[in-house]
């Protein structure tokens, strides 16, 4: 690949890896795209990403033309593999020959399956944010002349750069989602408060009483009927609440309000 072309593709990959502040974000699709970029930028046949939570794999994603094979190889690492080692240590696993790893009885199940699919070389780098390891990026390569793994300098650093941007994107999306959820909850609480105040005002005006007494009526009615205060306020605003029952509720629980005087009688029809 021409150097300038590779640099452009690398820039595109890094931008896409970090571009996660969108509502329709899907982690599996996003990580598959990151793995696709790895296959185009690195000397690789395929690549995959494993996300972990509490030390266990919780998501797998694959890139390249051999996605099913990659998913199989990632799943085979429950008994050990480059991703497992990488996640456990938080450090890269440099390129290693699958044949040599098998001969050394390193990752038995993984190496058996990798050789069955003509995978000759593999390495992994962690997806991490500061001290927190989110998972690992695993790259798979075919046989190379002389049977030696690719250089573990530039190639490994490039893979780590892509993984770091992917981890940044995941963390940004998590923060974005949390902020959106909190904003929604705050908006809902504010809207509920506005409805309750509106219902208090309507009852106070209708009954010619203090707003505190009207609030006690709302609260007592909600407790008696095991309803949320907001739901009772909605019923008052929509004029579907039982006015007589609301008045009885406050008279039964009047001692809980600031004003303990009885409500005035309802206006004559």
MISEFI-171020 format. One record per residue: residue number from 1; residue in one letter; y, z, x of N, C-alpha, C in turn. Coordinates in pm, whole numbers, plus 50000, padded with zeros to 5 digits. Layout:
# MISEFI-171020
(pt NUM, "A", (Y, Z, X), (Y, Z, X), (Y, Z, X))
...
//
This chain:
# MISEFI-171020
(pt 1, "X", (49881, 50000, 50085), (50000, 50000, 50000), (50124, 50000, 50089))
(pt 2, "X", (50221, 49913, 50056), (50344, 49908, 50133), (50415, 50042, 50126))
(pt 3, "X", (50478, 50083, 50239), (50536, 50216, 50247), (50640, 50240, 50139))
(pt 4, "X", (50732, 50143, 50118), (50836, 50163, 50019), (50778, 50173, 49878))
(pt 5, "X", (50674, 50092, 49851), (50607, 50099, 49721), (50544, 50235, 49700))
(pt 6, "X", (50482, 50287, 49803), (50418, 50419, 49792), (50521, 50528, 49767))
(pt 7, "X", (50636, 50518, 49835), (50741, 50617, 49816), (50793, 50614, 49673))
(pt 8, "X", (50809, 50495, 49617), (50856, 50482, 49479), (50754, 50543, 49384))
(pt 9, "X", (50628, 50513, 49406), (50523, 50567, 49319), (50513, 50718, 49332))
(pt 10, "X", (50535, 50769, 49453), (50534, 50914, 49472), (50649, 50978, 49395))
(pt 11, "X", (50768, 50919, 49403), (50882, 50973, 49330), (50855, 50972, 49180))
(pt 12, "X", (50797, 50863, 49130), (50763, 50855, 48987), (50663, 50963, 48948))
(pt 13, "X", (50564, 50985, 49035), (50462, 51086, 49007), (50523, 51225, 49003))
(pt 14, "X", (50613, 51256, 49095), (50673, 51389, 49099), (50762, 51413, 48978))
(pt 15, "X", (50838, 51311, 48939), (50924, 51325, 48821), (50840, 51347, 48696))
(pt 16, "X", (50735, 51267, 48680), (50650, 51281, 48561), (50577, 51416, 48560))
(pt 17, "X", (50538, 51464, 48677), (50467, 51592, 48684), (50554, 51708, 48638))
(pt 18, "X", (50684, 51699, 48664), (50775, 51808, 48628), (50840, 51790, 48492))
(pt 19, "X", (50823, 51673, 48431), (50889, 51643, 48304), (50804, 51693, 48188))
(pt 20, "X", (50818, 51820, 48155), (50734, 51881, 48052), (50813, 51954, 47944))
(pt 21, "X", (50946, 51941, 47945), (51028, 52012, 47846), (51042, 51928, 47720))
(pt 22, "X", (50928, 51903, 47657), (50924, 51822, 47536), (50836, 51892, 47433))
(pt 23, "X", (50867, 51871, 47305), (50791, 51939, 47199), (50649, 51887, 47188))
(pt 24, "X", (50630, 51757, 47214), (50498, 51698, 47194), (50410, 51708, 47319))
(pt 25, "X", (50442, 51799, 47409), (50366, 51813, 47533), (50221, 51849, 47507))
(pt 26, "X", (50129, 51777, 47572), (49986, 51806, 47566), (49936, 51821, 47709))
(pt 27, "X", (49889, 51940, 47742), (49850, 51970, 47880), (49740, 51877, 47930))
(pt 28, "X", (49638, 51850, 47848), (49526, 51768, 47891), (49573, 51628, 47927))
(pt 29, "X", (49655, 51567, 47842), (49705, 51433, 47869), (49795, 51433, 47992))
(pt 30, "X", (49882, 51533, 48002), (49973, 51542, 48116), (49898, 51554, 48248))
(pt 31, "X", (49797, 51640, 48252), (49723, 51659, 48376), (49638, 51537, 48411))
(pt 32, "X", (49591, 51465, 48310), (49518, 51340, 48337), (49610, 51239, 48403))
(pt 33, "X", (49736, 51235, 48358), (49833, 51144, 48420), (49860, 51184, 48565))
(pt 34, "X", (49869, 51315, 48590), (49888, 51361, 48728), (49769, 51318, 48815))
(pt 35, "X", (49648, 51335, 48761), (49529, 51293, 48836), (49529, 51142, 48861))
(pt 36, "X", (49576, 51065, 48764), (49587, 50919, 48783), (49680, 50887, 48899))
(pt 37, "X", (49792, 50957, 48906), (49886, 50936, 49017), (49820, 50966, 49152))
(pt 38, "X", (49738, 51070, 49155), (49669, 51105, 49280), (49579, 50992, 49326))
(pt 39, "X", (49507, 50932, 49232), (49416, 50823, 49269), (49495, 50705, 49326))
(pt 40, "X", (49613, 50676, 49272), (49693, 50564, 49321), (49759, 50594, 49454))
(pt 41, "X", (49795, 50720, 49477), (49872, 50755, 49597), (49786, 50799, 49715))
(pt 42, "X", (49668, 50853, 49688), (49584, 50908, 49794), (49463, 50817, 49817))
(pt 43, "X", (49402, 50826, 49932), (49276, 50753, 49952), (49166, 50819, 49871))
(pt 44, "X", (49158, 50783, 49743), (49067, 50854, 49654), (49001, 50757, 49557))
(pt 45, "X", (48882, 50791, 49517), (48812, 50719, 49412), (48843, 50779, 49276))
(pt 46, "X", (48860, 50909, 49272), (48889, 50979, 49147), (48950, 51114, 49180))
(pt 47, "X", (49005, 51177, 49078), (49065, 51309, 49096), (49055, 51386, 48965))
(pt 48, "X", (49054, 51517, 48976), (49046, 51601, 48857), (49123, 51729, 48877))
(pt 49, "X", (49155, 51793, 48766), (49230, 51919, 48770), (49157, 52023, 48686))
(pt 50, "X", (49143, 52141, 48742), (49084, 52255, 48672), (49189, 52362, 48657))
(pt 51, "X", (49213, 52406, 48534), (49302, 52519, 48509), (49219, 52644, 48488))
(pt 52, "X", (49268, 52756, 48536), (49193, 52881, 48523), (49279, 52985, 48452))
(pt 53, "X", (49211, 53082, 48394), (49276, 53198, 48334), (49182, 53316, 48352))
(pt 54, "X", (49232, 53419, 48417), (49151, 53538, 48446), (49025, 53500, 48525))
(pt 55, "X", (49042, 53406, 48618), (48933, 53368, 48706), (48832, 53271, 48648))
(pt 56, "X", (48853, 53226, 48524), (48758, 53135, 48460), (48825, 53004, 48425))
(pt 57, "X", (48748, 52895, 48434), (48801, 52763, 48398), (48828, 52758, 48249))
(pt 58, "X", (48948, 52714, 48212), (48984, 52706, 48071), (49020, 52564, 48029))
(pt 59, "X", (49041, 52474, 48125), (49074, 52336, 48092), (49038, 52246, 48209))
(pt 60, "X", (48990, 52126, 48176), (48954, 52027, 48277), (49023, 51896, 48241))
(pt 61, "X", (49070, 51823, 48342), (49132, 51693, 48321), (49090, 51600, 48433))
(pt 62, "X", (49078, 51471, 48402), (49030, 51375, 48501), (49120, 51254, 48506))
(pt 63, "X", (49123, 51189, 48624), (49199, 51067, 48642), (49117, 50963, 48715))
(pt 64, "X", (49160, 50838, 48707), (49083, 50731, 48770), (48991, 50663, 48669))
(pt 65, "X", (48908, 50575, 48718), (48817, 50501, 48630), (48689, 50576, 48600))
(pt 66, "X", (48657, 50678, 48679), (48532, 50752, 48662), (48557, 50889, 48600))
(pt 67, "X", (48625, 50892, 48486), (48666, 51019, 48427), (48546, 51105, 48388))
(pt 68, "X", (48444, 51045, 48330), (48328, 51123, 48287), (48259, 51187, 48407))
(pt 69, "X", (48252, 51114, 48517), (48190, 51168, 48638), (48271, 51286, 48691))
(pt 70, "X", (48404, 51269, 48691), (48492, 51376, 48740), (48476, 51502, 48655))
(pt 71, "X", (48475, 51486, 48523), (48459, 51602, 48435), (48325, 51671, 48460))
(pt 72, "X", (48221, 51591, 48485), (48090, 51648, 48517), (48094, 51727, 48646))
(pt 73, "X", (48162, 51672, 48748), (48170, 51741, 48877), (48255, 51867, 48870))
(pt 74, "X", (48359, 51864, 48789), (48439, 51985, 48771), (48358, 52093, 48700))
(pt 75, "X", (48286, 52052, 48595), (48206, 52148, 48519), (48093, 52206, 48604))
(pt 76, "X", (48044, 52128, 48702), (47934, 52174, 48786), (47977, 52283, 48885))
(pt 77, "X", (48106, 52312, 48892), (48154, 52407, 48991), (48153, 52552, 48942))
(pt 78, "X", (48089, 52577, 48828), (48077, 52716, 48783), (47995, 52798, 48883))
(pt 79, "X", (47909, 52730, 48958), (47830, 52799, 49059), (47887, 52786, 49199))
(pt 80, "X", (48005, 52728, 49210), (48069, 52712, 49340), (48109, 52568, 49363))
(pt 81, "X", (48221, 52548, 49430), (48270, 52414, 49459), (48409, 52423, 49519))
(pt 82, "X", (48466, 52309, 49554), (48599, 52311, 49616), (48706, 52373, 49526))
(pt 83, "X", (48701, 52343, 49395), (48799, 52404, 49303), (48782, 52555, 49297))
(pt 84, "X", (48657, 52599, 49285), (48631, 52742, 49278), (48680, 52813, 49404))
(pt 85, "X", (48651, 52755, 49522), (48696, 52816, 49647), (48849, 52817, 49655))
(pt 86, "X", (48909, 52706, 49613), (49053, 52693, 49619), (49122, 52794, 49528))
(pt 87, "X", (49072, 52808, 49406), (49130, 52904, 49312), (49109, 53048, 49359))
(pt 88, "X", (48995, 53074, 49419), (48966, 53208, 49465), (49052, 53252, 49581))
(pt 89, "X", (49081, 53160, 49673), (49158, 53195, 49792), (49307, 53165, 49778))
(pt 90, "X", (49341, 53072, 49688), (49479, 53028, 49676), (49521, 52936, 49788))
(pt 91, "X", (49424, 52888, 49868), (49453, 52800, 49981), (49378, 52668, 49965))
(pt 92, "X", (49426, 52561, 50030), (49357, 52432, 50021), (49218, 52437, 50081))
(pt 93, "X", (49129, 52352, 50029), (49000, 52327, 50090), (49010, 52191, 50155))
(pt 94, "X", (49017, 52184, 50290), (49036, 52056, 50358), (48923, 51958, 50328))
(pt 95, "X", (48945, 51827, 50353), (48841, 51728, 50329), (48709, 51764, 50396))
(pt 96, "X", (48602, 51752, 50320), (48470, 51787, 50372), (48370, 51682, 50327))
(pt 97, "X", (48278, 51650, 50413), (48170, 51557, 50380), (48073, 51624, 50285))
(pt 98, "X", (48041, 51554, 50174), (47946, 51609, 50078), (47809, 51626, 50142))
(pt 99, "X", (47771, 51529, 50227), (47642, 51539, 50295), (47635, 51661, 50385))
(pt 100, "X", (47743, 51687, 50460), (47745, 51803, 50548), (47743, 51932, 50467))
(pt 101, "X", (47817, 51935, 50356), (47818, 52054, 50272), (47679, 52080, 50213))
(pt 102, "X", (47611, 51974, 50176), (47475, 51991, 50122), (47381, 52044, 50228))
(pt 103, "X", (47391, 51988, 50349), (47303, 52033, 50457), (47326, 52181, 50490))
(pt 104, "X", (47449, 52226, 50473), (47483, 52366, 50501), (47457, 52455, 50379))
(pt 105, "X", (47398, 52399, 50272), (47372, 52471, 50147), (47500, 52529, 50087))
(pt 106, "X", (47605, 52452, 50100), (47733, 52490, 50043), (47748, 52420, 49907))
(pt 107, "X", (47770, 52494, 49803), (47788, 52441, 49667), (47667, 52356, 49624))
(pt 108, "X", (47548, 52410, 49617), (47426, 52330, 49593), (47433, 52240, 49470))
(pt 109, "X", (47467, 52296, 49354), (47467, 52213, 49232), (47574, 52105, 49239))
(pt 110, "X", (47692, 52141, 49285), (47801, 52046, 49295), (47767, 51932, 49391))
(pt 111, "X", (47716, 51964, 49509), (47688, 51859, 49607), (47577, 51766, 49559))
(pt 112, "X", (47476, 51818, 49490), (47370, 51734, 49437), (47426, 51631, 49340))
(pt 113, "X", (47511, 51676, 49251), (47568, 51584, 49152), (47665, 51486, 49216))
(pt 114, "X", (47742, 51534, 49314), (47837, 51444, 49381), (47764, 51332, 49454))
(pt 115, "X", (47657, 51365, 49525), (47580, 51262, 49596), (47514, 51166, 49498))
(pt 116, "X", (47472, 51217, 49384), (47410, 51131, 49282), (47509, 51027, 49230))
(pt 117, "X", (47638, 51057, 49239), (47740, 50963, 49194), (47810, 50894, 49311))
(pt 118, "X", (47749, 50897, 49429), (47802, 50830, 49549), (47939, 50882, 49590))
(pt 119, "X", (47965, 51010, 49565), (48086, 51074, 49616), (48054, 51125, 49756))
(pt 120, "X", (48133, 51083, 49854), (48102, 51118, 49992), (48194, 51225, 50049))
(pt 121, "X", (48317, 51232, 49998), (48416, 51324, 50055), (48492, 51391, 49940))
(pt 122, "X", (48527, 51515, 49958), (48608, 51585, 49858), (48701, 51685, 49925))
(pt 123, "X", (48809, 51716, 49859), (48898, 51825, 49902), (48974, 51874, 49780))
(pt 124, "X", (49038, 51989, 49794), (49109, 52049, 49680), (49231, 52124, 49729))
(pt 125, "X", (49333, 52127, 49644), (49455, 52204, 49672), (49488, 52286, 49547))
(pt 126, "X", (49547, 52402, 49565), (49576, 52487, 49448), (49698, 52442, 49370))
(pt 127, "X", (49693, 52459, 49239), (49812, 52452, 49154), (49865, 52594, 49148))
(pt 128, "X", (49979, 52618, 49206), (50027, 52756, 49215), (50178, 52761, 49199))
(pt 129, "X", (50224, 52873, 49147), (50366, 52903, 49139), (50386, 53036, 49207))
(pt 130, "X", (50446, 53028, 49326), (50461, 53145, 49412), (50323, 53206, 49439))
(pt 131, "X", (50297, 53327, 49392), (50169, 53390, 49421), (50066, 53368, 49311))
(pt 132, "X", (50106, 53304, 49203), (50016, 53286, 49089), (49944, 53151, 49099))
(pt 133, "X", (49811, 53155, 49097), (49730, 53034, 49102), (49693, 52994, 48959))
(pt 134, "X", (49732, 52873, 48919), (49705, 52823, 48785), (49576, 52744, 48778))
(pt 135, "X", (49534, 52692, 48891), (49414, 52609, 48894), (49406, 52534, 49026))
(pt 136, "X", (49339, 52418, 49024), (49322, 52340, 49146), (49314, 52192, 49115))
(pt 137, "X", (49364, 52113, 49209), (49351, 51968, 49205), (49239, 51928, 49301))
(pt 138, "X", (49139, 51858, 49249), (49021, 51819, 49327), (49021, 51667, 49342))
(pt 139, "X", (49013, 51620, 49466), (49014, 51476, 49495), (48877, 51435, 49549))
(pt 140, "X", (48829, 51321, 49501), (48697, 51271, 49539), (48712, 51133, 49603))
(pt 141, "X", (48642, 51115, 49718), (48652, 50989, 49788), (48517, 50926, 49815))
(pt 142, "X", (48513, 50794, 49835), (48389, 50724, 49871), (48359, 50740, 50018))
(pt 143, "X", (48252, 50683, 50061), (48216, 50686, 50204), (48323, 50614, 50286))
(pt 144, "X", (48346, 50662, 50408), (48444, 50602, 50497), (48373, 50560, 50625))
(pt 145, "X", (48429, 50460, 50697), (48367, 50416, 50821), (48343, 50532, 50917))
(pt 146, "X", (48223, 50538, 50970), (48189, 50643, 51063), (48147, 50772, 50997))
(pt 147, "X", (48162, 50778, 50864), (48117, 50896, 50790), (48208, 51016, 50804))
(pt 148, "X", (48330, 50997, 50857), (48421, 51111, 50876), (48514, 51124, 50757))
(pt 149, "X", (48547, 51246, 50718), (48644, 51266, 50611), (48780, 51214, 50651))
(pt 150, "X", (48867, 51183, 50555), (49002, 51140, 50589), (49080, 51251, 50658))
(pt 151, "X", (49189, 51210, 50723), (49273, 51306, 50793), (49320, 51414, 50697))
(pt 152, "X", (49316, 51540, 50738), (49352, 51650, 50650), (49495, 51694, 50670))
(pt 153, "X", (49577, 51615, 50738), (49717, 51651, 50757), (49806, 51596, 50648))
(pt 154, "X", (49851, 51472, 50663), (49943, 51411, 50566), (49881, 51403, 50428))
(pt 155, "X", (49755, 51362, 50421), (49689, 51347, 50292), (49685, 51478, 50215))
(pt 156, "X", (49649, 51585, 50285), (49640, 51715, 50219), (49778, 51765, 50177))
(pt 157, "X", (49878, 51742, 50260), (50014, 51785, 50225), (50067, 51709, 50105))
(pt 158, "X", (50035, 51580, 50098), (50078, 51499, 49986), (50011, 51547, 49857))
(pt 159, "X", (49882, 51575, 49865), (49811, 51627, 49748), (49870, 51761, 49705))
(pt 160, "X", (49905, 51846, 49800), (49964, 51976, 49767), (50100, 51959, 49701))
(pt 161, "X", (50177, 51861, 49746), (50308, 51836, 49687), (50295, 51797, 49540))
(pt 162, "X", (50200, 51709, 49511), (50176, 51667, 49372), (50130, 51787, 49289))
(pt 163, "X", (50040, 51868, 49345), (49989, 51985, 49273), (50100, 52086, 49247))
(pt 164, "X", (50190, 52105, 49344), (50300, 52200, 49325), (50392, 52154, 49212))
(pt 165, "X", (50420, 52024, 49205), (50505, 51973, 49096), (50435, 51987, 48962))
(pt 166, "X", (50303, 51964, 48961), (50228, 51980, 48836), (50232, 52126, 48790))
(pt 167, "X", (50219, 52220, 48883), (50225, 52362, 48849), (50364, 52399, 48797))
(pt 168, "X", (50467, 52344, 48860), (50604, 52368, 48815), (50622, 52318, 48671))
(pt 169, "X", (50568, 52199, 48644), (50577, 52143, 48510), (50507, 52231, 48407))
(pt 170, "X", (50390, 52283, 48441), (50317, 52370, 48349), (50394, 52499, 48324))
(pt 171, "X", (50450, 52558, 48428), (50525, 52682, 48411), (50652, 52658, 48330))
(pt 172, "X", (50719, 52546, 48356), (50839, 52514, 48280), (50807, 52497, 48132))
(pt 173, "X", (50696, 52430, 48102), (50660, 52410, 47963), (50625, 52541, 47895))
(pt 174, "X", (50557, 52630, 47969), (50523, 52761, 47914), (50649, 52840, 47880))
(pt 175, "X", (50746, 52838, 47972), (50872, 52908, 47948), (50948, 52845, 47832))
(pt 176, "X", (50949, 52713, 47827), (51016, 52640, 47719), (50955, 52675, 47584))
(pt 177, "X", (50822, 52679, 47578), (50753, 52712, 47453), (50784, 52854, 47409))
(pt 178, "X", (50784, 52948, 47505), (50816, 53086, 47473), (50959, 53100, 47420))
(pt 179, "X", (51053, 53028, 47482), (51193, 53035, 47438), (51209, 52976, 47299))
(pt 180, "X", (51140, 52865, 47272), (51147, 52804, 47139), (51087, 52897, 47033))
(pt 181, "X", (50978, 52961, 47068), (50915, 53054, 46973), (51007, 53172, 46945))
(pt 182, "X", (51066, 53228, 47051), (51158, 53340, 47034), (51280, 53299, 46953))
(pt 183, "X", (51334, 53179, 46981), (51450, 53131, 46906), (51416, 53116, 46758))
(pt 184, "X", (51296, 53066, 46731), (51253, 53051, 46592), (51239, 53185, 46522))
(pt 185, "X", (51184, 53283, 46593), (51169, 53416, 46536), (51305, 53481, 46508))
(pt 186, "X", (51398, 53463, 46602), (51532, 53520, 46584), (51604, 53452, 46467))
(pt 187, "X", (51588, 53320, 46456), (51650, 53250, 46345), (51592, 53294, 46212))
(pt 188, "X", (51460, 53314, 46211), (51395, 53360, 46088), (51443, 53500, 46051))
(pt 189, "X", (51455, 53588, 46151), (51502, 53724, 46125), (51646, 53723, 46074))
(pt 190, "X", (51729, 53636, 46134), (51869, 53627, 46091), (51879, 53576, 45948))
(pt 191, "X", (51801, 53473, 45917), (51802, 53417, 45782), (51755, 53521, 45680))
(pt 192, "X", (51652, 53598, 45719), (51602, 53703, 45630), (51709, 53808, 45605))
(pt 193, "X", (51779, 53847, 45712), (51885, 53947, 45697), (51996, 53898, 45605))
(pt 194, "X", (52031, 53770, 45617), (52135, 53713, 45531), (52090, 53716, 45385))
(pt 195, "X", (51963, 53683, 45359), (51913, 53684, 45222), (51913, 53826, 45163))
(pt 196, "X", (51875, 53924, 45246), (51872, 54063, 45198), (52013, 54109, 45164))
(pt 197, "X", (52110, 54076, 45249), (52248, 54115, 45222), (52299, 54047, 45095))
(pt 198, "X", (52261, 53920, 45077), (52302, 53848, 44957), (52243, 53912, 44832))
(pt 199, "X", (52113, 53948, 44840), (52048, 54011, 44724), (52111, 54147, 44694))
(pt 200, "X", (52143, 54225, 44799), (52210, 54353, 44779), (52341, 54333, 44703))
(pt 201, "X", (52418, 54236, 44747), (52546, 54211, 44683), (52531, 54170, 44538))
(pt 202, "X", (52433, 54086, 44510), (52411, 54042, 44372), (52374, 54159, 44282))
(pt 203, "X", (52282, 54245, 44330), (52241, 54360, 44249), (52356, 54459, 44231))
(pt 204, "X", (52430, 54484, 44339), (52541, 54579, 44331), (52644, 54533, 44229))
(pt 205, "X", (52673, 54403, 44230), (52770, 54350, 44134), (52714, 54354, 43992))
(pt 206, "X", (52588, 54317, 43978), (52526, 54312, 43845), (52517, 54451, 43785))
(pt 207, "X", (52485, 54553, 43868), (52465, 54688, 43816), (52592, 54774, 43824))
(pt 208, "X", (52696, 54719, 43890), (52820, 54795, 43909), (52791, 54924, 43984))
(pt 209, "X", (52724, 54910, 44099), (52686, 55027, 44179), (52710, 54998, 44327))
(pt 210, "X", (52683, 55095, 44412), (52703, 55078, 44556), (52596, 54987, 44615))
(pt 211, "X", (52633, 54917, 44722), (52537, 54828, 44789), (52419, 54906, 44843))
(pt 212, "X", (52442, 55033, 44886), (52332, 55115, 44937), (52227, 55140, 44829))
(pt 213, "X", (52274, 55163, 44705), (52180, 55184, 44596), (52099, 55057, 44569))
(pt 214, "X", (52166, 54944, 44578), (52097, 54818, 44557), (51991, 54795, 44665))
(pt 215, "X", (52023, 54833, 44788), (51925, 54817, 44895), (51805, 54907, 44874))
(pt 216, "X", (51829, 55031, 44829), (51719, 55122, 44800), (51628, 55062, 44693))
(pt 217, "X", (51689, 54998, 44594), (51609, 54934, 44488), (51520, 54825, 44546))
(pt 218, "X", (51577, 54743, 44632), (51498, 54638, 44696), (51383, 54696, 44777))
(pt 219, "X", (51415, 54798, 44857), (51314, 54857, 44946), (51202, 54924, 44867))
(pt 220, "X", (51239, 55002, 44765), (51138, 55072, 44686), (51048, 54973, 44611))
(pt 221, "X", (51110, 54870, 44558), (51031, 54768, 44486), (50934, 54699, 44582))
(pt 222, "X", (50982, 54667, 44702), (50896, 54601, 44800), (50779, 54690, 44839))
(pt 223, "X", (50804, 54818, 44862), (50696, 54910, 44899), (50596, 54927, 44786))
(pt 224, "X", (50648, 54943, 44663), (50560, 54968, 44550), (50466, 54850, 44525))
(pt 225, "X", (50518, 54731, 44544), (50439, 54610, 44517), (50380, 54549, 44645))
(pt 226, "X", (50396, 54616, 44759), (50341, 54571, 44887), (50386, 54428, 44919))
(pt 227, "X", (50516, 54408, 44907), (50577, 54279, 44936), (50676, 54296, 45052))
(pt 228, "X", (50706, 54189, 45119), (50809, 54196, 45223), (50945, 54206, 45157))
(pt 229, "X", (51036, 54271, 45227), (51172, 54285, 45175), (51236, 54149, 45156))
(pt 230, "X", (51206, 54057, 45246), (51263, 53922, 45236), (51214, 53851, 45111))
(pt 231, "X", (51087, 53870, 45078), (51033, 53804, 44959), (51098, 53858, 44832))
(pt 232, "X", (51123, 53988, 44827), (51189, 54046, 44711), (51333, 53994, 44702))
(pt 233, "X", (51398, 53985, 44821), (51536, 53934, 44821), (51541, 53791, 44770))
(pt 234, "X", (51444, 53708, 44809), (51437, 53570, 44760), (51426, 53567, 44608))
(pt 235, "X", (51341, 53657, 44555), (51322, 53661, 44409), (51451, 53699, 44338))
(pt 236, "X", (51527, 53793, 44396), (51654, 53832, 44336), (51752, 53716, 44339))
(pt 237, "X", (51760, 53648, 44453), (51853, 53535, 44467), (51816, 53422, 44370))
(pt 238, "X", (51686, 53399, 44355), (51641, 53293, 44264), (51639, 53337, 44119))
(pt 239, "X", (51677, 53464, 44094), (51685, 53520, 43959), (51550, 53518, 43888))
(pt 240, "X", (51445, 53545, 43963), (51311, 53555, 43902), (51256, 53697, 43916))
(pt 241, "X", (51331, 53787, 43978), (51284, 53925, 43996), (51299, 54001, 43864))
(pt 242, "X", (51213, 54101, 43844), (51216, 54185, 43725), (51328, 54288, 43742))
(pt 243, "X", (51441, 54265, 43677), (51557, 54350, 43695), (51530, 54494, 43652))
(pt 244, "X", (51461, 54510, 43538), (51432, 54645, 43488), (51342, 54720, 43584))
(pt 245, "X", (51242, 54650, 43641), (51151, 54716, 43736), (51225, 54754, 43864))
(pt 246, "X", (51318, 54671, 43907), (51398, 54704, 44025), (51478, 54832, 44001))
(pt 247, "X", (51537, 54847, 43885), (51615, 54967, 43853), (51525, 55090, 43848))
(pt 248, "X", (51406, 55074, 43789), (51314, 55188, 43785), (51270, 55229, 43925))
(pt 249, "X", (51253, 55128, 44014), (51210, 55156, 44151), (51311, 55244, 44222))
(pt 250, "X", (51439, 55215, 44207), (51540, 55295, 44277), (51555, 55433, 44213))
(pt 251, "X", (51537, 55441, 44083), (51547, 55572, 44018), (51431, 55663, 44058))
(pt 252, "X", (51311, 55602, 44081), (51197, 55683, 44127), (51215, 55728, 44271))
(pt 253, "X", (51281, 55644, 44352), (51295, 55679, 44494), (51438, 55701, 44535))
(pt 254, "X", (51521, 55746, 44443), (51663, 55760, 44472), (51695, 55854, 44585))
(pt 255, "X", (51607, 55951, 44608), (51637, 56048, 44713), (51636, 55985, 44851))
(pt 256, "X", (51581, 55863, 44866), (51577, 55801, 44998), (51706, 55729, 45031))
(pt 257, "X", (51790, 55702, 44931), (51916, 55633, 44957), (52026, 55729, 44995))
(pt 258, "X", (52136, 55675, 45038), (52251, 55759, 45071), (52308, 55823, 44944))
(pt 259, "X", (52317, 55742, 44842), (52370, 55793, 44714), (52254, 55829, 44624))
(pt 260, "X", (52252, 55954, 44576), (52144, 55997, 44492), (52185, 56005, 44345))
(pt 261, "X", (52304, 55954, 44316), (52346, 55953, 44176), (52266, 55846, 44102))
(pt 262, "X", (52237, 55869, 43974), (52162, 55768, 43898), (52244, 55642, 43880))
(pt 263, "X", (52175, 55531, 43866), (52243, 55405, 43843), (52306, 55407, 43703))
(pt 264, "X", (52418, 55339, 43687), (52477, 55330, 43554), (52386, 55250, 43462))
(pt 265, "X", (52395, 55273, 43332), (52309, 55197, 43242), (52338, 55048, 43250))
(pt 266, "X", (52240, 54963, 43222), (52264, 54820, 43227), (52367, 54781, 43123))
(pt 267, "X", (52444, 54676, 43150), (52546, 54633, 43054), (52482, 54590, 42923))
(pt 268, "X", (52557, 54610, 42815), (52505, 54573, 42684), (52485, 54424, 42678))
(pt 269, "X", (52380, 54380, 42610), (52358, 54236, 42601), (52466, 54169, 42517))
//
